[in-house]
Amino acid sequence: MMTTQQKPQTYLSNRIPRDSEHERYHPELEEELKECLFCLHRNEMMFDLEVDTDLIEQRIYERQALLCRYRYLLAKARELGLHTILKKYQPLE
């Protein structure tokens, strides 16, 4: 039984600063960001190939939806303090 004054046992040395970002890392968030960026790139390529006005409009709406998802995922990473992910996946311009 642990009392309030005992620290949980860890195998890391006290002399080495702990990387708190690594402890809260979410690989699924990074995978979602990768997938979202892939879909945005594919959307851009398909938009350039479309000739039908209805399909062009569909690509525009799809891009807007993907950008909303991308901003949401970046905000989630920011909220969790995952600076490594934020540096790796800079906001689109």
N, CA, C and O atoms as a GROMACS GRO file, in nm:
protein
  372
    1MET      N    1   0.084  -0.118   0.000
    1MET     CA    2   0.000   0.000   0.000
    1MET      C    3   0.088   0.124   0.000
    1MET      O    4   0.186   0.132   0.074
    2MET      N    5   0.053   0.219  -0.083
    2MET     CA    6   0.132   0.341  -0.096
    2MET      C    7   0.070   0.452  -0.012
    2MET      O    8  -0.051   0.476  -0.019
    3THR      N    9   0.152   0.520   0.066
    3THR     CA   10   0.101   0.636   0.139
    3THR      C   11   0.118   0.759   0.054
    3THR      O   12   0.180   0.752  -0.053
    4THR      N   13   0.064   0.870   0.097
    4THR     CA   14   0.069   0.993   0.018
    4THR      C   15   0.210   1.047   0.002
    4THR      O   16   0.236   1.122  -0.091
    5GLN      N   17   0.303   1.010   0.094
    5GLN     CA   18   0.438   1.063   0.085
    5GLN      C   19   0.530   0.976   0.001
    5GLN      O   20   0.639   1.021  -0.035
    6GLN      N   21   0.492   0.853  -0.031
    6GLN     CA   22   0.574   0.766  -0.113
    6GLN      C   23   0.555   0.800  -0.260
    6GLN      O   24   0.444   0.830  -0.304
    7LYS      N   25   0.664   0.795  -0.333
    7LYS     CA   26   0.656   0.817  -0.478
    7LYS      C   27   0.643   0.681  -0.545
    7LYS      O   28   0.696   0.582  -0.495
    8PRO      N   29   0.573   0.676  -0.658
    8PRO     CA   30   0.565   0.547  -0.727
    8PRO      C   31   0.703   0.502  -0.772
    8PRO      O   32   0.787   0.584  -0.810
    9GLN      N   33   0.726   0.370  -0.769
    9GLN     CA   34   0.856   0.317  -0.807
    9GLN      C   35   0.879   0.335  -0.956
    9GLN      O   36   0.790   0.309  -1.038
   10THR      N   37   0.997   0.380  -0.989
   10THR     CA   38   1.034   0.398  -1.129
   10THR      C   39   1.177   0.349  -1.148
   10THR      O   40   1.258   0.355  -1.055
   11TYR      N   41   1.206   0.300  -1.266
   11TYR     CA   42   1.340   0.252  -1.295
   11TYR      C   43   1.427   0.359  -1.358
   11TYR      O   44   1.544   0.335  -1.388
   12LEU      N   45   1.371   0.477  -1.377
   12LEU     CA   46   1.448   0.588  -1.433
   12LEU      C   47   1.528   0.654  -1.322
   12LEU      O   48   1.482   0.667  -1.209
   13SER      N   49   1.646   0.696  -1.355
   13SER     CA   50   1.730   0.765  -1.259
   13SER      C   51   1.670   0.901  -1.227
   13SER      O   52   1.612   0.966  -1.314
   14ASN      N   53   1.684   0.944  -1.103
   14ASN     CA   54   1.635   1.076  -1.064
   14ASN      C   55   1.720   1.187  -1.125
   14ASN      O   56   1.676   1.302  -1.134
   15ARG      N   57   1.842   1.153  -1.168
   15ARG     CA   58   1.930   1.253  -1.227
   15ARG      C   59   1.892   1.287  -1.370
   15ARG      O   60   1.927   1.393  -1.420
   16ILE      N   61   1.819   1.197  -1.436
   16ILE     CA   62   1.779   1.220  -1.574
   16ILE      C   63   1.641   1.283  -1.574
   16ILE      O   64   1.546   1.225  -1.521
   17PRO      N   65   1.627   1.402  -1.633
   17PRO     CA   66   1.494   1.465  -1.635
   17PRO      C   67   1.396   1.380  -1.714
   17PRO      O   68   1.429   1.328  -1.822
   18ARG      N   69   1.279   1.365  -1.662
   18ARG     CA   70   1.177   1.284  -1.728
   18ARG      C   71   1.112   1.364  -1.840
   18ARG      O   72   1.086   1.484  -1.825
   19ASP      N   73   1.088   1.299  -1.948
   19ASP     CA   74   1.023   1.361  -2.064
   19ASP      C   75   0.873   1.343  -2.048
   19ASP      O   76   0.818   1.239  -2.083
   20SER      N   77   0.808   1.445  -1.996
   20SER     CA   78   0.665   1.432  -1.970
   20SER      C   79   0.584   1.425  -2.099
   20SER      O   80   0.475   1.369  -2.100
   21GLU      N   81   0.638   1.482  -2.208
   21GLU     CA   82   0.566   1.473  -2.336
   21GLU      C   83   0.560   1.328  -2.383
   21GLU      O   84   0.458   1.284  -2.436
   22HIS      N   85   0.668   1.255  -2.364
   22HIS     CA   86   0.671   1.115  -2.404
   22HIS      C   87   0.567   1.033  -2.327
   22HIS      O   88   0.508   0.940  -2.381
   23GLU      N   89   0.545   1.068  -2.202
   23GLU     CA   90   0.450   0.995  -2.118
   23GLU      C   91   0.306   1.016  -2.164
   23GLU      O   92   0.221   0.929  -2.143
   24ARG      N   93   0.277   1.129  -2.227
   24ARG     CA   94   0.140   1.154  -2.270
   24ARG      C   95   0.126   1.146  -2.423
   24ARG      O   96   0.026   1.190  -2.480
   25TYR      N   97   0.227   1.088  -2.488
   25TYR     CA   98   0.226   1.073  -2.633
   25TYR      C   99   0.110   0.984  -2.677
   25TYR      O  100   0.080   0.882  -2.615
   26HIS      N  101   0.045   1.025  -2.785
   26HIS     CA  102  -0.068   0.950  -2.839
   26HIS      C  103  -0.039   0.915  -2.984
   26HIS      O  104  -0.060   0.997  -3.074
   27PRO      N  105   0.011   0.793  -3.009
   27PRO     CA  106   0.045   0.757  -3.148
   27PRO      C  107  -0.075   0.758  -3.241
   27PRO      O  108  -0.061   0.784  -3.360
   28GLU      N  109  -0.194   0.731  -3.187
   28GLU     CA  110  -0.313   0.733  -3.273
   28GLU      C  111  -0.343   0.873  -3.323
   28GLU      O  112  -0.394   0.889  -3.434
   29LEU      N  113  -0.312   0.975  -3.245
   29LEU     CA  114  -0.332   1.114  -3.288
   29LEU      C  115  -0.237   1.146  -3.404
   29LEU      O  116  -0.277   1.212  -3.500
   30GLU      N  117  -0.114   1.101  -3.393
   30GLU     CA  118  -0.018   1.125  -3.501
   30GLU      C  119  -0.061   1.051  -3.627
   30GLU      O  120  -0.048   1.104  -3.737
   31GLU      N  121  -0.112   0.929  -3.613
   31GLU     CA  122  -0.160   0.853  -3.729
   31GLU      C  123  -0.277   0.924  -3.795
   31GLU      O  124  -0.286   0.929  -3.918
   32GLU      N  125  -0.368   0.978  -3.716
   32GLU     CA  126  -0.481   1.051  -3.772
   32GLU      C  127  -0.436   1.174  -3.847
   32GLU      O  128  -0.491   1.207  -3.953
   33LEU      N  129  -0.336   1.244  -3.794
   33LEU     CA  130  -0.281   1.361  -3.863
   33LEU      C  131  -0.218   1.320  -3.996
   33LEU      O  132  -0.237   1.388  -4.097
   34LYS      N  133  -0.142   1.211  -3.996
   34LYS     CA  134  -0.081   1.163  -4.121
   34LYS      C  135  -0.188   1.130  -4.223
   34LYS      O  136  -0.178   1.167  -4.340
   35GLU      N  137  -0.291   1.059  -4.178
   35GLU     CA  138  -0.398   1.021  -4.270
   35GLU      C  139  -0.471   1.143  -4.325
   35GLU      O  140  -0.505   1.148  -4.443
   36CYS      N  141  -0.495   1.241  -4.238
   36CYS     CA  142  -0.564   1.362  -4.279
   36CYS      C  143  -0.482   1.438  -4.384
   36CYS      O  144  -0.537   1.486  -4.483
   37LEU      N  145  -0.352   1.449  -4.362
   37LEU     CA  146  -0.266   1.516  -4.459
   37LEU      C  147  -0.260   1.439  -4.591
   37LEU      O  148  -0.257   1.499  -4.698
   38PHE      N  149  -0.259   1.307  -4.583
   38PHE     CA  150  -0.262   1.225  -4.705
   38PHE      C  151  -0.390   1.252  -4.783
   38PHE      O  152  -0.387   1.268  -4.905
   39CYS      N  153  -0.504   1.255  -4.712
   39CYS     CA  154  -0.633   1.280  -4.778
   39CYS      C  155  -0.638   1.420  -4.838
   39CYS      O  156  -0.695   1.439  -4.946
   40LEU      N  157  -0.581   1.518  -4.770
   40LEU     CA  158  -0.576   1.653  -4.826
   40LEU      C  159  -0.493   1.657  -4.954
   40LEU      O  160  -0.531   1.722  -5.051
   41HIS      N  161  -0.381   1.586  -4.954
   41HIS     CA  162  -0.296   1.582  -5.073
   41HIS      C  163  -0.370   1.513  -5.188
   41HIS      O  164  -0.368   1.560  -5.301
   42ARG      N  165  -0.435   1.402  -5.156
   42ARG     CA  166  -0.511   1.329  -5.260
   42ARG      C  167  -0.625   1.415  -5.313
   42ARG      O  168  -0.652   1.416  -5.434
   43ASN      N  169  -0.692   1.487  -5.224
   43ASN     CA  170  -0.802   1.575  -5.264
   43ASN      C  171  -0.752   1.682  -5.361
   43ASN      O  172  -0.817   1.713  -5.460
   44GLU      N  173  -0.636   1.738  -5.330
   44GLU     CA  174  -0.577   1.841  -5.417
   44GLU      C  175  -0.546   1.786  -5.556
   44GLU      O  176  -0.572   1.851  -5.657
   45MET      N  177  -0.491   1.665  -5.559
   45MET     CA  178  -0.461   1.603  -5.689
   45MET      C  179  -0.588   1.574  -5.767
   45MET      O  180  -0.593   1.599  -5.888
   46MET      N  181  -0.690   1.522  -5.701
   46MET     CA  182  -0.815   1.490  -5.768
   46MET      C  183  -0.887   1.618  -5.816
   46MET      O  184  -0.949   1.619  -5.922
   47PHE      N  185  -0.878   1.724  -5.736
   47PHE     CA  186  -0.938   1.852  -5.774
   47PHE      C  187  -0.879   1.900  -5.906
   47PHE      O  188  -0.952   1.949  -5.993
   48ASP      N  189  -0.747   1.887  -5.921
   48ASP     CA  190  -0.681   1.931  -6.043
   48ASP      C  191  -0.723   1.851  -6.166
   48ASP      O  192  -0.713   1.899  -6.279
   49LEU      N  193  -0.771   1.729  -6.144
   49LEU     CA  194  -0.810   1.643  -6.256
   49LEU      C  195  -0.958   1.653  -6.293
   49LEU      O  196  -0.997   1.610  -6.401
   50GLU      N  197  -1.040   1.708  -6.204
   50GLU     CA  198  -1.185   1.711  -6.228
   50GLU      C  199  -1.221   1.808  -6.339
   50GLU      O  200  -1.160   1.914  -6.354
   51VAL      N  201  -1.322   1.768  -6.417
   51VAL     CA  202  -1.373   1.856  -6.523
   51VAL      C  203  -1.522   1.883  -6.504
   51VAL      O  204  -1.574   1.984  -6.552
   52ASP      N  205  -1.591   1.796  -6.434
   52ASP     CA  206  -1.734   1.812  -6.410
   52ASP      C  207  -1.754   1.912  -6.295
   52ASP      O  208  -1.691   1.899  -6.190
   53THR      N  209  -1.842   2.010  -6.315
   53THR     CA  210  -1.862   2.114  -6.214
   53THR      C  211  -1.915   2.059  -6.082
   53THR      O  212  -1.878   2.108  -5.975
   54ASP      N  213  -2.002   1.958  -6.088
   54ASP     CA  214  -2.052   1.898  -5.964
   54ASP      C  215  -1.941   1.830  -5.885
   54ASP      O  216  -1.936   1.839  -5.762
   55LEU      N  217  -1.852   1.762  -5.955
   55LEU     CA  218  -1.741   1.694  -5.886
   55LEU      C  219  -1.637   1.793  -5.836
   55LEU      O  220  -1.574   1.770  -5.733
   56ILE      N  221  -1.619   1.902  -5.906
   56ILE     CA  222  -1.530   2.008  -5.857
   56ILE      C  223  -1.585   2.064  -5.726
   56ILE      O  224  -1.511   2.084  -5.630
   57GLU      N  225  -1.715   2.089  -5.724
   57GLU     CA  226  -1.779   2.139  -5.602
   57GLU      C  227  -1.765   2.038  -5.488
   57GLU      O  228  -1.742   2.076  -5.373
   58GLN      N  229  -1.780   1.910  -5.520
   58GLN     CA  230  -1.766   1.806  -5.419
   58GLN      C  231  -1.625   1.807  -5.360
   58GLN      O  232  -1.608   1.793  -5.238
   59ARG      N  233  -1.524   1.824  -5.445
   59ARG     CA  234  -1.384   1.830  -5.397
   59ARG      C  235  -1.361   1.951  -5.307
   59ARG      O  236  -1.285   1.943  -5.210
   60ILE      N  237  -1.427   2.062  -5.338
   60ILE     CA  238  -1.413   2.182  -5.255
   60ILE      C  239  -1.471   2.157  -5.116
   60ILE      O  240  -1.408   2.191  -5.016
   61TYR      N  241  -1.590   2.099  -5.110
   61TYR     CA  242  -1.651   2.069  -4.981
   61TYR      C  243  -1.572   1.965  -4.903
   61TYR      O  244  -1.558   1.973  -4.781
   62GLU      N  245  -1.519   1.867  -4.976
   62GLU     CA  246  -1.437   1.764  -4.911
   62GLU      C  247  -1.312   1.827  -4.850
   62GLU      O  248  -1.272   1.792  -4.739
   63ARG      N  249  -1.250   1.921  -4.924
   63ARG     CA  250  -1.131   1.989  -4.871
   63ARG      C  251  -1.164   2.068  -4.745
   63ARG      O  252  -1.087   2.065  -4.648
   64GLN      N  253  -1.277   2.137  -4.745
   64GLN     CA  254  -1.317   2.213  -4.627
   64GLN      C  255  -1.337   2.122  -4.506
   64GLN      O  256  -1.297   2.156  -4.394
   65ALA      N  257  -1.398   2.007  -4.528
   65ALA     CA  258  -1.419   1.911  -4.420
   65ALA      C  259  -1.286   1.857  -4.368
   65ALA      O  260  -1.266   1.843  -4.247
   66LEU      N  261  -1.194   1.827  -4.459
   66LEU     CA  262  -1.063   1.777  -4.418
   66LEU      C  263  -0.983   1.883  -4.342
   66LEU      O  264  -0.913   1.851  -4.246
   67LEU      N  265  -0.994   2.008  -4.385
   67LEU     CA  266  -0.924   2.116  -4.313
   67LEU      C  267  -0.981   2.134  -4.173
   67LEU      O  268  -0.906   2.162  -4.079
   68CYS      N  269  -1.111   2.119  -4.157
   68CYS     CA  270  -1.172   2.126  -4.024
   68CYS      C  271  -1.119   2.014  -3.935
   68CYS      O  272  -1.087   2.036  -3.818
   69ARG      N  273  -1.110   1.894  -3.990
   69ARG     CA  274  -1.056   1.780  -3.916
   69ARG      C  275  -0.911   1.802  -3.879
   69ARG      O  276  -0.869   1.773  -3.767
   70TYR      N  277  -0.833   1.855  -3.972
   70TYR     CA  278  -0.692   1.883  -3.949
   70TYR      C  279  -0.674   1.984  -3.836
   70TYR      O  280  -0.591   1.964  -3.747
   71ARG      N  281  -0.752   2.092  -3.839
   71ARG     CA  282  -0.743   2.192  -3.733
   71ARG      C  283  -0.783   2.134  -3.598
   71ARG      O  284  -0.723   2.166  -3.496
   72TYR      N  285  -0.884   2.048  -3.597
   72TYR     CA  286  -0.927   1.982  -3.474
   72TYR      C  287  -0.815   1.896  -3.416
   72TYR      O  288  -0.788   1.900  -3.296
   73LEU      N  289  -0.749   1.818  -3.502
   73LEU     CA  290  -0.641   1.731  -3.455
   73LEU      C  291  -0.522   1.812  -3.403
   73LEU      O  292  -0.461   1.775  -3.303
   74LEU      N  293  -0.490   1.922  -3.470
   74LEU     CA  294  -0.382   2.009  -3.420
   74LEU      C  295  -0.418   2.070  -3.286
   74LEU      O  296  -0.334   2.081  -3.197
   75ALA      N  297  -0.544   2.112  -3.270
   75ALA     CA  298  -0.588   2.168  -3.143
   75ALA      C  299  -0.580   2.064  -3.032
   75ALA      O  300  -0.544   2.095  -2.919
   76LYS      N  301  -0.614   1.940  -3.065
   76LYS     CA  302  -0.606   1.831  -2.968
   76LYS      C  303  -0.461   1.808  -2.925
   76LYS      O  304  -0.433   1.790  -2.807
   77ALA      N  305  -0.369   1.810  -3.022
   77ALA     CA  306  -0.226   1.793  -2.991
   77ALA      C  307  -0.177   1.910  -2.906
   77ALA      O  308  -0.099   1.890  -2.813
   78ARG      N  309  -0.223   2.030  -2.936
   78ARG     CA  310  -0.186   2.148  -2.859
   78ARG      C  311  -0.238   2.138  -2.716
   78ARG      O  312  -0.168   2.171  -2.620
   79GLU      N  313  -0.361   2.093  -2.703
   79GLU     CA  314  -0.424   2.077  -2.571
   79GLU      C  315  -0.348   1.975  -2.486
   79GLU      O  316  -0.336   1.993  -2.364
   80LEU      N  317  -0.298   1.870  -2.549
   80LEU     CA  318  -0.223   1.767  -2.478
   80LEU      C  319  -0.078   1.806  -2.456
   80LEU      O  320  -0.004   1.737  -2.385
   81GLY      N  321  -0.036   1.917  -2.516
   81GLY     CA  322   0.101   1.963  -2.501
   81GLY      C  323   0.202   1.881  -2.579
   81GLY      O  324   0.317   1.868  -2.538
   82LEU      N  325   0.160   1.826  -2.692
   82LEU     CA  326   0.248   1.743  -2.774
   82LEU      C  327   0.322   1.828  -2.875
   82LEU      O  328   0.287   1.832  -2.993
   83HIS      N  329   0.424   1.896  -2.827
   83HIS     CA  330   0.497   1.992  -2.910
   83HIS      C  331   0.572   1.925  -3.025
   83HIS      O  332   0.589   1.985  -3.131
   84THR      N  333   0.615   1.801  -3.006
   84THR     CA  334   0.686   1.730  -3.112
   84THR      C  335   0.595   1.710  -3.232
   84THR      O  336   0.637   1.730  -3.346
   85ILE      N  337   0.472   1.670  -3.207
   85ILE     CA  338   0.375   1.650  -3.315
   85ILE      C  339   0.343   1.783  -3.381
   85ILE      O  340   0.332   1.791  -3.503
   86LEU      N  341   0.329   1.888  -3.301
   86LEU     CA  342   0.296   2.019  -3.357
   86LEU      C  343   0.408   2.070  -3.447
   86LEU      O  344   0.381   2.134  -3.549
   87LYS      N  345   0.533   2.043  -3.410
   87LYS     CA  346   0.645   2.085  -3.495
   87LYS      C  347   0.649   2.004  -3.624
   87LYS      O  348   0.681   2.057  -3.730
   88LYS      N  349   0.617   1.876  -3.612
   88LYS     CA  350   0.625   1.785  -3.727
   88LYS      C  351   0.515   1.813  -3.829
   88LYS      O  352   0.538   1.802  -3.949
   89TYR      N  353   0.397   1.849  -3.781
   89TYR     CA  354   0.281   1.872  -3.868
   89TYR      C  355   0.239   2.018  -3.860
   89TYR      O  356   0.136   2.051  -3.801
   90GLN      N  357   0.320   2.104  -3.917
   90GLN     CA  358   0.292   2.247  -3.917
   90GLN      C  359   0.157   2.275  -3.983
   90GLN      O  360   0.118   2.205  -4.077
   91PRO      N  361   0.087   2.376  -3.935
   91PRO     CA  362  -0.042   2.412  -3.998
   91PRO      C  363  -0.025   2.443  -4.146
   91PRO      O  364   0.074   2.502  -4.189
   92LEU      N  365  -0.125   2.401  -4.222
   92LEU     CA  366  -0.124   2.428  -4.366
   92LEU      C  367  -0.153   2.574  -4.392
   92LEU      O  368  -0.224   2.640  -4.316
   93GLU      N  369  -0.097   2.623  -4.499
   93GLU     CA  370  -0.122   2.764  -4.535
   93GLU      C  371  -0.208   2.771  -4.657
   93GLU      O  372  -0.241   2.880  -4.704
   0.00000   0.00000   0.00000
